[in-house]
Amino acid sequence: MNSLNINYVQHAELPVAVVTGGTSGIGLAIVHELAADHLVYAIGRNDKKIKDLENKTNIIPIKLDLLDKKGRENFFRNINKINVLVHSAANLEKISIENSDYDLWQKVFNINVFVPAEVTRLSLHKLREHLGRVIFINSGAGQRGIAGHTVYVASKFALRGIADSLRLEEAAAGIRVATIYPGPTKNINKKEYKDKKLKWRESEARDHAKAVRIIVDIGDNTQISEISVRPRIDYDVE
């Protein structure tokens, strides 16, 4: 019996959540939020951050490079059930068209688009079995263009297309699909916002996690398809 099965047996009464990018930022906040009543697999790559989550109640940190095809398939083949799948892993590089090249496009789309699509595909059987939820942590960049961020924006628009189409494809199977669009968030994109001392211009990661909670807790006859979470004073407001 592998470790995934052992952990499942020990927490068999709990629904299971899988959170990619679950060891930092918004993903970590989501892991802590869901661990109140789920067994949560927090996927990440950083050894220290993985270690920090060891022995936390209802949290199982998993060191996994999601770009590793074999490792990715092995994890999702061996996990026993999935009730909630949260896609939070992302590449946040700031790249304009002028500064881009094919390899940069490939790098950003690999983690922001291709990985969540493939992870979802690998999870569909278990999600259908448990009438699960898929939650995509997108970005305000998935709702509008942003100068100087073209590659990132394009990847987030593509992720929105995946979510919207998946919702239609899997509705009859009982899977509910939601997208959260976070705005500027504390401790994320530090290079961009570190010199702007503006009160209420960045949300807290835990508030995005509360949006996930709303989606997870909604009644059986309802789904929330989209939530935008913006700072109290947005950057469009002067």
Secondary structure, DSSP 8 states (H G I E B T S, - for coil): --HHHHHHHHTTTS-EEEEETTTSHHHHHHHHHHTTTSEEEEEE--HHHHHHTTT-TTEEEEE--TT-HHHHHHHHHH----SEEEE---------TTT--HHHHHHHHIIIIIHHHHHHHHHHHHHHHTT-EEEEE--GGGTS--TT-HHHHHHHHHHHHHHHHHHHHHTTTT-EEEEEEE-SBTTSSHHHHTT---TT-SB-HHHHHHHHHHHHHS-TT----EEEE--SS-TT--
